[in-house]
Amino acid sequence: MIKSELIAKLAEENPHLTQRDIERVVSVILERMIEALEQGGRVELRGFGALSVRSRGARAGRNPRTGESVSVRAKHVPFFKSGKELRERLNADDE
């Protein structure tokens, strides 16, 4: 599902809200999540999962085309850990 599909689904389920209002709400929620991660915080959505930031140190990598060694700088990357309810629902068909 992409952002526009989420907005369309929410608009369909909430006819008393305008599409523009729903777009604003979704944008604000996503922006606040990004801001929390930027500040080194964690975003937890019960039943869905948690987003956090992990640090990757600098390392030596390889250019796949030439095989030449290149340095890769340290960086921060987002990390997602799924919640128990999400994992259970994804695996419900296996039982």
Wavefront OBJ file of the C-alpha trace (Angstrom):
o trace
v 0.000 0.000 0.000
v 1.292 3.430 -0.886
v 0.474 6.734 0.810
v -2.200 7.729 -1.735
v -3.928 4.337 -1.330
v -3.926 4.772 2.455
v -5.472 8.229 2.100
v -8.116 6.916 -0.321
v -9.005 4.034 2.035
v -9.300 6.384 5.028
v -11.460 8.787 2.981
v -13.726 5.893 1.989
v -14.103 4.765 5.630
v -14.615 8.326 6.933
v -16.992 10.150 4.568
v -17.481 12.969 7.130
v -13.841 14.051 6.589
v -12.550 15.727 3.454
v -9.761 14.149 1.454
v -7.643 17.249 2.103
v -8.065 16.835 5.897
v -7.087 13.185 5.706
v -4.016 14.027 3.612
v -2.995 16.587 6.238
v -3.443 14.132 9.106
v -1.438 11.387 7.384
v 1.323 13.850 6.468
v 1.520 15.217 10.018
v 1.699 11.720 11.523
v 4.483 10.657 9.162
v 6.369 13.925 9.722
v 6.218 13.521 13.514
v 7.510 9.956 13.180
v 10.438 11.168 11.056
v 11.196 13.968 13.525
v 11.241 11.511 16.439
v 13.677 9.262 14.570
v 15.845 12.252 13.587
v 16.196 13.111 17.276
v 17.353 9.569 18.034
v 14.006 8.524 19.477
v 11.863 5.504 18.818
v 8.376 5.230 17.325
v 6.215 2.419 18.657
v 2.818 1.491 17.235
v 1.355 -1.175 19.529
v 0.450 -4.333 17.664
v 2.256 -3.167 14.525
v 5.877 -2.635 15.474
v 8.614 -0.236 16.451
v 10.899 1.964 14.378
v 14.283 3.019 15.685
v 17.604 4.239 14.335
v 20.751 2.125 14.258
v 24.264 3.261 13.522
v 26.475 1.563 10.987
v 30.169 2.172 11.290
v 32.491 3.126 8.463
v 33.758 0.163 6.473
v 35.569 -0.862 3.341
v 33.281 -1.882 0.487
v 33.803 -2.991 -3.101
v 32.678 -1.461 -6.350
v 30.783 -4.401 -7.942
v 31.652 -3.291 -11.467
v 35.412 -2.893 -11.048
v 36.102 -4.838 -7.851
v 37.965 -1.781 -6.570
v 37.938 -1.178 -2.807
v 36.015 1.933 -1.736
v 35.432 3.449 1.684
v 31.838 3.613 2.915
v 31.246 6.281 5.538
v 29.410 5.721 8.823
v 25.670 6.288 8.660
v 22.395 5.975 10.506
v 19.733 3.627 9.146
v 16.092 3.047 10.132
v 15.315 -0.297 11.769
v 11.870 -1.892 12.047
v 10.945 -4.582 14.546
v 7.506 -6.078 13.987
v 5.044 -6.317 16.866
v 3.653 -9.554 18.239
v 0.143 -9.009 16.832
v 1.499 -8.301 13.335
v 3.660 -11.454 13.390
v 0.735 -13.553 14.656
v -1.612 -12.273 11.948
v 0.969 -12.834 9.215
v 1.475 -16.412 10.365
v -2.181 -17.242 11.129
v -2.600 -19.140 7.843
v 0.292 -21.451 8.690
v -1.599 -23.097 11.554
l 1 2 3 4 5 6 7 8 9 10 11 12 13 14 15 16 17 18 19 20 21 22 23 24 25 26 27 28 29 30 31 32 33 34 35 36 37 38 39 40 41 42 43 44 45 46 47 48 49 50 51 52 53 54 55 56 57 58 59 60 61 62 63 64 65 66 67 68 69 70 71 72 73 74 75 76 77 78 79 80 81 82 83 84 85 86 87 88 89 90 91 92 93 94 95
